[in-house]
Amino acid sequence: MSAETVTPDTQHRSLAERLPQPLRDYALLARFDRPIGFWLLFWPCTWGLWLTGAGLQWMLAPWFLLGAIAMRSAGCVYNDIVDADLDKSVARTANRPIASGRVSRRAAWIWLVALSLFGLIVLLQLRPTAQLVALGSVLLVAAYPFMKRITWWPQAWLGLVFNWGVLVGWTAMRDDGFGVMLALYAGAACWTIGYDTIYALQDREDDALVGIKSSALRMGGRVKSGVALFYGLAIALWALAFWMLRGDPLALLALAPAALHLAWQVVTLDPADPDNPLARFRSNRFAGALVAAGCFIVGNAGA
């Protein structure tokens, strides 16, 4: 893959690398070269699903994974359509397919519709209540690309969007326990603010020049303490969800591995090292898996 078609944070040793042009550009547009986003969208779905006590759900969980891939990809295409002019001004994003002119906006809209139709297939696998909840995220998703122009905390909006799967997973199985569900969701939103602040460290200089707002810029030299605060809130809210569901102090131990992992991220985070924040950000696929394991253990204890 040539330097002209690879953004600095791509995991370009992937299937996307083997595709011929222009298919490769459509794969890059959908971020198939960066699977971390699929996992960050998928794991919260499993949290909601598994904490209900409904078991592994071998039939439904894979649908959630496919839905996460389709909708994260569609969201990235939409984001790049909206942000094409801004992307041209940021070194890390200037070579994206739309910003560079390799894919037209019209072609990108067609690709977006195709991905959304695949997401619709996944939506139809859910019961009606969960379908309605899933559709409730549409306005949040549509507004997200504009948040970086409005607020210093677009990461908070992303937290609402990227963790909507908690609500969908829970309502796919249960019509009660909404306090548990909302505590889990709020914790997930705090987790996202933390990890996306880490991700935004890559763009601080360019963002400041072009007027893009981010929590990384707002926190300034207090990024590590800020991330620690949001990760701490995430653990506290997840613990609250576990407590409301189980009322057993031992259940809180299920969060210990995730808490230790998030603490490691904060302690080893080096904003001055160009490679360090990206590595810490990507490690959240493991953090998500650890929380998923905790949700399964607590949700299905004694089942």
C-alpha positions in Angstrom: 0.0 0.0 0.0 1.5 3.3 -1.0 2.3 6.1 1.4 -0.3 8.3 -0.4 -3.2 6.0 0.6 -2.2 5.1 4.2 -3.0 7.3 7.1 -0.6 7.2 10.0 -2.9 5.3 12.4 -4.0 2.6 9.9 -3.4 -1.1 10.6 -2.6 -1.5 6.9 -1.4 -5.0 7.1 -4.9 -6.3 6.5 -7.2 -7.5 3.7 -7.6 -3.9 2.6 -4.0 -3.9 1.6 -4.6 -6.8 -0.9 -7.6 -5.2 -2.6 -7.2 -3.6 -6.0 -7.9 0.1 -6.5 -10.5 1.6 -6.3 -12.0 -1.1 -4.0 -9.1 -0.4 -1.6 -10.3 3.2 -1.2 -13.8 2.0 -0.2 -12.3 -0.3 2.3 -10.3 2.5 3.8 -13.3 4.8 3.8 -15.2 2.2 5.9 -12.1 1.8 8.1 -11.8 -1.9 7.4 -8.1 -1.3 7.9 -8.8 -0.2 11.5 -10.8 -3.0 13.2 -10.4 -1.4 16.7 -13.6 0.6 16.0 -15.6 -2.6 15.4 -14.6 -3.9 18.8 -15.3 -0.6 20.6 -18.8 -0.7 19.2 -19.3 -4.4 19.6 -18.2 -4.9 23.2 -20.8 -2.6 24.8 -23.5 -4.6 22.9 -22.3 -7.8 24.7 -22.2 -6.0 28.1 -25.9 -5.2 27.8 -26.7 -8.7 26.4 -24.7 -10.7 28.9 -25.5 -8.8 32.0 -29.2 -9.7 31.5 -28.3 -13.3 32.5 -29.5 -14.7 29.2 -26.3 -16.7 28.6 -23.9 -16.4 25.8 -26.6 -16.0 23.1 -24.6 -17.8 20.4 -27.1 -16.8 17.8 -27.6 -13.2 18.7 -24.1 -12.1 19.7 -22.6 -12.7 16.2 -25.4 -10.6 14.7 -24.3 -7.8 17.1 -20.8 -8.2 15.8 -21.9 -7.9 12.2 -24.1 -5.0 13.0 -21.2 -3.3 14.8 -19.0 -3.7 11.7 -21.7 -2.4 9.3 -22.8 0.6 11.4 -19.3 1.6 12.5 -18.3 1.6 8.8 -21.4 3.5 7.8 -20.7 6.0 10.5 -17.1 6.5 9.3 -18.3 7.1 5.7 -20.8 9.7 6.9 -18.2 11.3 9.1 -15.8 11.6 6.2 -18.5 13.1 4.0 -19.2 15.8 6.5 -15.6 16.4 7.5 -14.0 16.3 4.1 -12.9 19.9 4.1 -11.6 19.7 7.7 -9.8 16.4 6.9 -7.8 18.2 4.2 -6.3 20.5 6.9 -5.2 17.7 9.3 -2.0 15.8 8.5 -3.4 12.4 9.8 -6.6 12.6 7.8 -5.6 14.5 4.6 -5.1 11.3 2.7 -8.5 9.9 3.4 -10.4 8.9 0.3 -12.9 11.7 0.1 -10.5 14.4 1.4 -7.9 13.5 -1.2 -10.5 13.3 -4.0 -10.0 9.6 -4.7 -13.7 8.9 -3.9 -16.4 11.4 -4.8 -19.1 12.4 -2.3 -21.8 10.9 -4.5 -20.0 7.5 -4.5 -19.5 7.8 -0.8 -23.2 8.3 -0.2 -24.0 5.2 -2.3 -21.5 3.2 -0.2 -23.1 4.6 3.0 -26.5 3.4 1.9 -25.2 0.0 1.1 -23.6 -0.4 4.5 -26.8 0.9 6.2 -28.9 -1.7 4.3 -26.7 -4.4 5.8 -27.2 -2.9 9.2 -31.0 -3.1 8.5 -30.7 -6.8 8.0 -29.1 -7.1 11.5 -31.8 -4.8 13.0 -34.5 -7.2 11.8 -33.0 -10.0 13.8 -34.0 -8.2 17.0 -37.3 -8.2 18.8 -39.4 -5.0 18.3 -38.5 -3.3 21.5 -34.8 -3.5 20.8 -35.4 -2.4 17.2 -37.0 0.8 18.4 -34.2 1.4 20.9 -31.6 0.9 18.1 -33.4 3.4 15.8 -33.3 5.9 18.6 -29.5 6.3 18.0 -30.0 7.7 14.5 -30.2 11.4 15.5 -27.2 11.1 17.8 -25.2 9.5 15.0 -26.2 12.2 12.5 -25.2 15.0 14.9 -21.9 13.6 16.0 -19.6 15.0 13.2 -20.7 18.5 14.0 -19.9 18.3 17.7 -16.2 19.1 17.3 -17.3 22.4 15.8 -19.6 23.2 18.8 -18.2 21.9 22.0 -14.8 21.1 23.6 -16.3 17.7 24.5 -17.2 15.9 21.3 -15.9 12.8 23.1 -18.9 13.0 25.5 -21.3 12.9 22.5 -19.3 10.0 21.0 -19.7 8.2 24.4 -23.5 8.4 23.9 -23.3 7.2 20.3 -20.7 4.4 20.5 -22.2 2.7 23.6 -25.8 2.7 22.4 -25.4 -1.1 22.0 -25.6 -1.4 25.8 -29.2 -0.3 25.6 -29.9 -2.5 22.6 -28.3 -5.6 24.1 -30.2 -5.2 27.3 -33.6 -4.5 25.7 -33.1 -7.4 23.3 -33.6 -9.7 26.4 -35.3 -7.8 29.2 -38.1 -5.2 29.8 -37.0 -4.4 33.3 -33.9 -3.5 35.3 -33.5 -0.2 33.5 -31.5 1.3 36.4 -28.8 -1.4 35.9 -28.8 -0.7 32.2 -28.5 3.0 32.5 -25.6 2.7 35.1 -23.8 0.4 32.7 -24.4 2.8 29.8 -23.2 5.8 31.8 -20.0 4.0 32.7 -19.5 3.1 29.1 -19.9 6.7 28.1 -17.2 7.7 30.6 -14.9 5.0 29.3 -15.3 6.4 25.8 -14.5 9.9 26.9 -11.3 8.5 28.4 -10.1 6.5 25.4 -11.1 9.0 22.8 -9.3 11.7 24.6 -6.2 9.5 24.4 -6.9 9.1 20.6 -7.3 12.9 20.2 -3.8 13.5 21.5 -2.5 12.6 18.0 -4.2 15.6 16.5 -3.8 18.3 19.1 -1.6 20.6 17.1 -3.5 20.3 13.8 -6.9 20.6 15.6 -5.8 23.8 17.3 -4.7 25.3 14.0 -8.0 24.5 12.1 -10.3 25.2 15.1 -11.4 21.7 15.9 -12.4 21.2 19.5 -11.5 18.2 21.6 -11.3 17.1 25.2 -7.5 16.6 24.7 -7.1 20.3 23.9 -9.4 21.3 26.8 -7.5 19.2 29.3 -4.2 20.6 28.2 -1.4 19.5 30.4 -3.8 17.6 32.7 -4.7 14.9 30.2 -3.5 12.0 32.3 -5.4 13.1 35.4 -8.5 13.8 33.2 -8.4 10.3 31.6 -7.9 8.8 35.1 -11.0 10.7 36.3 -13.2 9.4 33.5 -11.8 5.8 33.7 -12.5 6.0 37.5 -16.0 7.1 36.9 -16.5 4.3 34.4 -15.4 1.7 36.9 -17.6 3.2 39.7 -20.7 3.3 37.4 -20.1 -0.3 36.2 -19.7 -1.3 39.9 -23.0 0.4 40.6 -24.7 -1.6 37.8 -23.3 -4.9 39.2 -24.3 -4.0 42.7 -27.9 -3.1 41.7 -28.2 -6.4 39.8 -26.5 -8.7 42.3 -26.1 -6.9 45.6 -23.0 -9.0 46.3 -19.6 -7.4 47.1 -17.9 -10.4 45.5 -19.5 -9.4 42.2 -17.5 -6.3 42.1 -14.3 -8.4 41.9 -15.3 -9.2 38.3 -14.3 -5.6 37.4 -10.8 -5.9 38.9 -9.1 -7.0 35.6 -10.6 -4.2 33.6 -9.8 -1.7 36.4 -6.2 -2.8 36.4 -5.9 -2.6 32.6 -7.4 1.0 32.6 -5.0 2.0 35.4 -2.1 0.6 33.3 -3.2 2.8 30.4 -3.1 5.9 32.5 0.2 5.2 34.3 2.0 4.4 31.0 0.4 7.1 28.9 3.0 9.4 27.4 1.3 12.3 25.4 4.8 13.4 24.2 5.4 10.1 22.4 3.7 10.0 19.0 3.2 6.2 19.1 2.2 5.8 22.8 -1.3 7.3 22.7 -2.4 5.2 19.7 -1.1 2.0 21.3 -3.0 2.8 24.6 -6.1 3.7 22.6 -6.1 0.4 20.7 -5.6 -1.6 23.9 -9.2 -0.8 24.8 -10.3 -3.7 22.7 -8.9 -5.8 25.6 -10.5 -3.5 28.2 -13.9 -4.0 26.5 -13.4 -7.8 26.5 -12.5 -7.8 30.2 -15.7 -5.8 31.0 -17.7 -8.2 28.8 -16.3 -11.2 30.8 -17.3 -9.4 34.0 -20.8 -8.8 32.7 -21.2 -12.4 31.8 -19.9 -13.7 35.1 -22.1 -11.4 37.2 -25.2 -11.7 34.9 -25.1 -15.4 34.8 -23.9 -16.2 38.3 -26.1 -18.9 39.8 -28.1 -19.3 36.5 
